[in-house]
């Protein structure tokens, strides 16, 4: 295999692109399967564990909180982790967590296993998306849509396995662990990283005034200051988008159950949302390839907000959720490509986007839980539609403040 440094700056053809990203595909499939199974399994887990404890309402947020900590740790200790196979470590954590989730007998044990799997998930999504973007110079939007479409395919399998009445609920978690093991060879990707450009510079180092090139000393909380790499608007957009996507995956089955579907049927119908997400990432990039990435992001968020608003009507279920999935599909790859084209430091900007996205996946489903407990499950789609509408508004503001985008529009 040619070294990445040798073909840095050369746009790969389709065959070369697929060859470069192929090792990551089974891992993305496993990540999608394990992550979406968690939200879809909540009603069945309450039944199988013989408890109506509210602990089950917070498992998705716990999973994403552990992922957030993993992303922040990986970003703030990037140099220290270099050469220590962080991808392998994260993969092992995810596999062990999924296996443990498939075997536990109590909510307390399940929450511990969920935290372990979430820590592995966070590190993997950060590093694998970054490496895929680096391996697909000039075709990042296509490559990122492809790997995240495979994630979406796994996301379809998760609720489908949970919803199969003949299967034990933990089958989905066990399958995710086995699939992730098949991609163990991706740890070799860390041996040939693409060197950052001279414009990027070392992560979080700036020259001290009056001292030439002498680096400023590092401080323990320096990783909490992301705005020199990523605009506040992009951080907010990542936060809101991820909260909307995770919120649908975590709470759609509860909403459908409230509207009269039995738990197994509700879990199976969640697959329509994840199938829509997968279809959106496969199809929309080709259909909209003549448009700018900011325009695609803005339009897709607007359509998703309208679809989630329609989910309040019984006659629109479950197809409104499926339409929302199609619309949300290209958003995350679009944000990553947007950053790659405009950011001075792509690696650190990507890290902070995933940190803000994971924070949204952690916090906003908890907001939906609070609304549900104070009102009823009927408020779920309205809350999700409001979150997505805010994301669409932020994307419009970002488009208007992007000089390159404004220049293209004026031309």
HELIX and SHEET records of a PDB file:
HELIX    1   1 UNK A   14  UNK A   40  1                                  27    
HELIX    2   2 UNK A   42  UNK A   48  1                                   7    
HELIX    3   3 UNK A   54  UNK A   58  5                                   5    
HELIX    4   4 UNK A   59  UNK A   76  1                                  18    
HELIX    5   5 UNK A   78  UNK A   81  1                                   4    
HELIX    6   6 UNK A   86  UNK A  101  1                                  16    
HELIX    7   7 UNK A  107  UNK A  135  1                                  29    
HELIX    8   8 UNK A  140  UNK A  163  1                                  24    
HELIX    9   9 UNK A  171  UNK A  181  1                                  11    
HELIX   10  10 UNK A  184  UNK A  192  5                                   9    
HELIX   11  11 UNK A  222  UNK A  224  5                                   3    
HELIX   12  12 UNK A  226  UNK A  228  5                                   3    
HELIX   13  13 UNK A  232  UNK A  258  1                                  27    
HELIX   14  14 UNK A  263  UNK A  279  1                                  17    
HELIX   15  15 UNK A  280  UNK A  284  3                                   5    
HELIX   16  16 UNK A  285  UNK A  287  1                                   3    
HELIX   17  17 UNK A  293  UNK A  310  1                                  18    
HELIX   18  18 UNK A  314  UNK A  316  5                                   3    
HELIX   19  19 UNK A  319  UNK A  342  1                                  24    
HELIX   20  20 UNK A  346  UNK A  374  1                                  29    
HELIX   21  21 UNK A  377  UNK A  379  5                                   3    
HELIX   22  22 UNK A  380  UNK A  401  1                                  22    
HELIX   23  23 UNK A  403  UNK A  410  1                                   8    
END                                                                             
